[in-house]
């Protein structure tokens, strides 16, 4: 059988590429990408990629030192790692067993700062770190005022904080109770600050963080912001539905593309922009359109595939993805942040997806999902002759539904299990 398959069929990777692309850092023609499968490196401005180590780690942030010849730092779920040879080899650098979401460098003082799940940390060398402040907060993003470098801003799990003494102490600047994924200070006018939030879109301050106003991008998640260094009114926003652009300080936003794609990373490449997505690779905008640029990125873990023609659904580490062109191009559905072990469908647009947090059902092709069963769901099957009868395998046994997933009963074995 294997011989016959090899004679009549050829196989190619068609899965969602690269896992999650969290972050980029550029140095000349070299770009480093932090992903859910380690660090990747491009030496041709993002046209192709090669693995550069730490492949068993989520790399949330990556920073290529602007002057250190080949020094690169990577923030992971296990702390900070440092490379002195451009990513060929890595050493553990500190902040043990902490999620390190962001790493920045204060040029005026040659100091690194890291935002973590236990506050802000500091290092003078990159390989020895000490706790600084905000330990009661998860700090997702940090930025520094370019004119007054002792002024710093932090986006946290509960608002925006400001420091006027290089991070030694902080006070609430705004948005209490709101998760702030990204904070960016304008290089052109440091009194202008953008903030990307969870559920509430993008906020703007024009007075150095004293007051904050919601821009017209006022719903959904904004994970990353990219500002123009010469114009305070120009910004790009990476969201859970593509990339948006404003040239009037957030009064209006234009959708540039990548609909249904979650955008975590944005960076300038000369006159172009590179975007990192959740599970569907890297794209580069050439001022006309977004073009895929994922050559060399490894496909992410795919646990389950179901193909109710013409769609294909994939359950992966990080969500359920859908393809409408026989697995060449992939888009996210509206459910993610789980590891989906099982995806099944017998009726077009009706999908069941099992993960460690339960069994979810969508009746609109993945546009919306409802949890129909709690628990760690490892497998799920629909009776092809009776679509109302569904079986789900959980950690504590097998459950079945006779009404299309509305109600569930734990099954009792009627024969001995051998």
C-alpha positions in Angstrom: 0.0 0.0 0.0 2.8 2.5 0.9 4.5 1.6 -2.4 1.3 2.3 -4.3 0.8 5.6 -2.6 4.3 6.7 -3.4 3.7 5.8 -7.1 0.4 7.5 -7.6 0.5 10.4 -5.1 2.9 13.2 -4.1 2.6 15.1 -0.9 3.4 18.7 0.0 3.0 20.7 3.2 -0.3 22.6 3.2 -0.8 23.3 6.8 -0.9 26.7 8.6 2.6 27.9 8.5 5.0 29.0 11.2 2.6 28.6 14.2 2.2 32.0 15.8 4.5 34.8 14.6 4.7 37.0 17.7 7.4 39.6 17.0 10.0 40.9 14.5 13.3 42.6 15.0 15.3 44.0 12.1 19.0 44.8 11.7 20.0 45.8 8.2 18.8 43.2 5.8 18.5 40.6 8.5 15.1 40.1 10.2 14.5 37.9 13.3 11.1 36.5 14.0 9.9 35.2 17.4 7.4 32.4 16.9 5.6 29.6 18.7 8.3 27.3 17.3 11.4 29.3 18.2 13.4 32.0 16.4 13.5 32.3 12.6 15.9 34.4 10.6 15.7 36.0 7.2 18.8 37.3 5.4 16.9 38.6 2.4 14.4 41.0 3.9 11.8 38.4 4.7 11.5 36.6 1.4 12.5 33.3 3.0 13.3 32.0 6.5 15.5 29.5 8.3 15.2 28.1 11.8 17.5 29.9 14.2 17.1 27.9 17.4 14.9 27.7 20.5 12.4 25.6 18.5 10.7 24.1 21.6 9.9 27.5 23.0 7.3 30.2 22.5 9.4 33.2 21.6 7.1 36.2 22.5 9.7 38.9 21.8 13.0 39.1 19.9 15.5 42.0 20.0 18.5 42.4 17.7 21.0 44.8 19.4 21.6 47.7 17.0 25.3 47.9 17.8 26.3 44.5 19.3 27.6 42.8 16.2 25.6 39.6 16.4 23.8 40.0 19.8 20.1 38.9 19.8 17.8 38.5 22.8 14.7 36.3 22.9 11.9 36.5 25.5 10.2 33.1 26.0 7.8 31.4 28.4 10.9 30.2 30.3 12.7 33.5 30.5 15.3 35.3 28.4 17.9 33.7 26.1 20.8 35.5 24.5 22.8 34.7 21.4 26.2 36.3 20.6 26.4 34.8 17.1 23.3 35.9 15.3 21.1 33.1 16.5 23.3 30.1 15.8 23.5 29.2 19.5 21.7 30.4 22.6 22.4 30.7 26.3 19.9 31.1 29.1 20.2 34.7 30.4 17.8 35.0 33.3 14.2 35.7 34.5 13.7 32.0 35.1 10.3 30.4 34.3 8.6 33.7 33.5 6.7 34.7 30.4 8.8 37.5 28.8 6.5 39.4 26.6 8.6 42.4 25.5 12.3 43.4 25.4 13.4 47.0 24.7 16.7 48.8 24.9 17.3 52.3 26.3 20.1 53.6 24.1 21.0 56.6 26.3 21.8 54.4 29.2 22.6 51.1 27.4 20.0 49.3 29.5 17.6 46.5 28.6 14.1 46.4 30.0 11.7 43.4 29.9 8.0 43.2 30.4 7.0 39.9 32.0 4.1 38.1 33.8 5.7 39.4 37.0 6.4 43.0 36.3 9.4 44.9 34.8 12.9 43.6 34.9 16.2 45.3 34.0 19.7 44.3 32.7 22.8 46.2 31.8 24.3 43.4 29.8 21.4 41.2 28.6 22.7 38.2 30.5 22.1 39.2 34.1 18.6 40.4 35.0 17.2 41.9 38.2 13.6 42.6 39.2 12.7 46.3 39.0 9.0 47.0 39.6 5.3 46.4 38.9 5.5 42.8 40.1 1.7 42.6 40.7 1.1 43.2 37.0 1.5 41.3 33.8 3.4 43.7 31.6 2.9 43.1 27.9 4.6 46.1 26.3 7.0 48.9 27.3 8.0 52.1 25.5 10.3 55.0 26.3 10.0 58.7 25.7 12.7 59.6 23.1 13.2 63.1 24.6 13.0 62.3 28.3 14.3 58.7 28.4 13.6 58.4 32.2 9.8 58.6 31.2 8.5 55.1 30.4 5.1 53.7 29.7 3.8 50.1 30.3 0.8 48.3 28.9 -0.4 45.8 31.5 -3.2 43.4 32.3 -5.0 46.3 34.1 -4.3 49.6 32.4 -1.5 51.9 31.4 1.2 52.9 33.8 3.8 55.7 33.6 7.2 56.1 35.2 9.3 59.3 35.4 12.3 57.7 37.1 13.4 54.9 34.6 11.0 52.3 35.9 11.8 52.4 39.6 8.2 53.5 40.4 5.0 53.7 38.4 1.6 55.5 38.6 -1.6 54.7 36.7 -1.8 56.7 33.5 -5.2 55.5 32.3 -7.6 52.7 31.2 -7.9 50.9 34.6 -9.2 47.4 34.3 -8.5 47.2 30.5 -5.8 44.8 29.2 -3.3 46.8 27.1 -1.4 44.6 24.7 0.7 47.4 23.1 1.9 50.9 24.0 3.8 53.1 21.4 5.2 56.6 21.9 5.5 58.8 18.8 9.2 59.5 17.9 8.0 62.7 16.1 5.9 64.0 19.1 6.4 62.1 22.4 3.2 63.6 23.8 1.3 61.4 21.3 0.9 57.8 22.5 -1.1 55.0 21.0 -2.4 52.0 23.0 -3.8 48.7 21.7 -6.2 47.0 24.0 -8.3 43.8 24.4 -11.9 44.2 23.2 -11.8 48.1 23.1 -9.6 48.7 20.1 -7.1 51.6 20.0 -6.7 54.5 22.4 -4.8 57.7 21.9 -3.3 60.3 24.3 -2.0 63.6 23.0 -0.8 65.0 26.4 1.8 62.5 27.4 -0.6 59.9 29.0 -2.5 62.3 31.2 -5.8 61.6 29.3 -6.8 58.9 26.9 -9.5 58.9 24.2 -10.8 56.0 22.2 -10.1 56.2 18.4 -12.6 55.2 15.8 -11.0 51.8 15.8 -13.1 51.2 19.0 -13.8 47.5 19.1 -11.9 44.2 19.0 -8.4 43.4 20.0 -5.4 45.5 18.9 -2.3 43.4 19.5 0.4 45.5 17.9 0.9 49.1 16.7 3.4 50.5 14.2 4.0 54.2 14.1 5.6 56.4 11.5 8.8 58.0 12.9 8.2 61.3 11.0 4.4 61.8 11.3 2.6 61.3 14.6 -0.8 60.9 12.8 0.3 57.8 10.8 -0.1 54.4 12.4 -0.8 50.8 11.5 -2.8 48.5 13.9 -2.6 44.7 13.9 -5.9 43.3 15.0 -7.8 40.0 15.2 -9.3 40.9 11.7 -6.3 42.1 9.8 -4.2 45.3 9.5 -5.7 48.8 9.7 -4.1 52.2 8.8 -4.7 55.7 9.9 -3.1 59.0 8.6 -5.2 61.3 10.8 -4.4 60.3 14.3 -7.0 57.6 14.6 -10.0 59.7 13.5 -10.5 57.2 10.6 -9.0 53.8 9.9 -8.7 52.0 6.6 -8.7 48.2 6.4 -5.6 47.3 4.4 -6.3 43.5 4.1 -5.6 40.2 5.7 -9.2 39.8 6.9 -9.9 37.0 9.3 -6.2 36.8 10.1 -4.9 37.6 13.6 -1.9 39.9 13.5 0.6 39.9 16.3 3.7 41.3 14.6 4.3 44.4 12.5 7.5 46.0 11.3 8.8 48.4 8.6 10.9 47.0 5.8 12.0 50.2 4.1 8.9 51.3 2.2 7.2 48.0 2.9 5.6 46.5 6.0 5.9 42.9 7.3 3.1 41.3 9.2 3.3 38.2 11.4 0.0 36.2 11.9 -1.4 33.6 14.1 -0.8 30.4 12.2 -0.9 31.5 8.6 2.6 32.7 8.1 4.3 36.0 7.2 3.0 38.6 4.7 4.7 41.7 3.2 2.8 44.7 1.9 4.4 46.2 -1.2 2.3 49.4 -1.2 -0.3 47.7 -3.4 -1.2 44.4 -1.7 -0.2 41.8 0.9 1.9 39.0 -0.4 2.7 35.8 1.4 6.4 35.5 2.4 6.6 32.3 4.4 9.1 30.2 2.6 11.1 28.1 5.1 8.6 28.5 8.0 7.7 25.1 9.4 3.9 24.2 9.5 2.5 24.3 13.0 1.2 21.2 14.9 -1.9 19.9 13.2 -3.9 17.4 15.3 -7.0 16.9 13.2 -8.3 17.6 9.7 -11.9 17.4 8.3 -12.9 18.3 4.8 -16.6 18.9 4.2 -16.2 20.1 0.6 -15.3 22.8 -0.4 -13.9 23.7 3.0 -11.1 22.2 4.9 -10.9 22.7 8.7 -7.7 22.0 10.7 -7.5 21.7 14.5 -4.1 22.9 15.6 -2.1 24.2 18.5 -3.7 27.6 18.7 -7.2 27.3 17.1 -9.3 26.0 14.3 -8.4 27.2 10.8 -10.3 27.0 7.6 -9.3 26.8 3.9 -11.6 27.2 1.0 -9.0 26.4 -1.7 -7.9 22.8 -0.9 -5.5 23.8 1.9 -3.4 26.3 -0.1 -4.5 29.4 1.9 -5.7 29.4 5.5 -7.7 31.8 7.6 -8.5 31.7 11.3 -11.9 31.0 12.5 -13.2 33.0 15.5 -11.9 30.5 18.1 -8.3 30.3 19.2 -6.0 30.2 22.2 -6.7 26.4 22.7 -5.1 23.3 21.5 -7.7 21.5 19.3 -7.2 17.7 19.2 -10.3 16.9 17.2 -12.4 18.6 14.5 -15.3 16.9 12.9 -18.1 17.8 10.5 -20.8 15.9 8.5 -23.0 18.9 7.5 -21.7 21.9 5.7 -20.9 24.8 8.0 -21.6 22.8 11.1 -18.3 21.9 12.9 -17.5 20.4 16.3 -14.1 21.1 17.7 -12.6 19.5 20.9 -9.9 21.0 23.0 -8.6 21.0 26.6 -11.4 23.4 27.6 -14.4 21.5 26.1 -16.3 20.7 22.9 -17.3 23.7 20.8 -19.8 23.9 18.0 -20.2 26.3 15.1 -23.2 26.3 12.7 -21.8 29.1 10.5 -18.6 27.8 9.2 -16.5 28.9 12.2 -17.8 32.5 12.4 -19.0 31.9 15.9 -18.7 29.1 18.5 -20.6 27.8 21.5 -19.3 25.5 24.1 -21.6 22.5 24.3 -19.6 20.2 26.6 -17.0 21.0 29.3 -13.9 19.0 30.0 -10.7 17.9 28.2 -12.1 16.6 24.8 -9.6 14.4 23.0 -11.9 13.1 20.2 -15.3 13.6 18.7 -17.3 11.7 16.0 -20.6 12.3 14.3 -22.7 9.3 13.1 -22.7 9.7 9.3 -26.2 8.2 9.1 -27.7 10.1 12.0 -26.2 13.5 12.4 -28.0 14.0 15.8 -25.9 11.2 17.4 -22.4 12.4 18.5 -19.7 10.8 20.5 -17.0 12.7 22.5 -14.0 11.1 24.2 -12.9 13.0 27.3 -10.3 12.4 29.9 -12.9 10.9 32.3 -14.7 8.7 29.7 -17.0 8.8 26.7 -20.1 11.0 26.4 -22.8 10.9 23.8 -25.5 13.3 22.5 -28.7 12.2 20.7 -29.9 15.7 19.9 -27.1 17.2 17.8 -25.0 18.3 20.8 -27.5 20.2 22.9 -27.5 17.7 25.8 -24.9 15.1 26.8 -24.9 11.9 28.8 -21.9 9.9 30.0 -21.8 6.6 28.2 -21.7 3.3 30.1 -19.7 0.4 28.5 -21.9 -2.6 27.7 -19.0 -4.9 27.1 -15.8 -5.5 29.0 -12.9 -3.3 27.9 -10.0 -5.5 27.0 
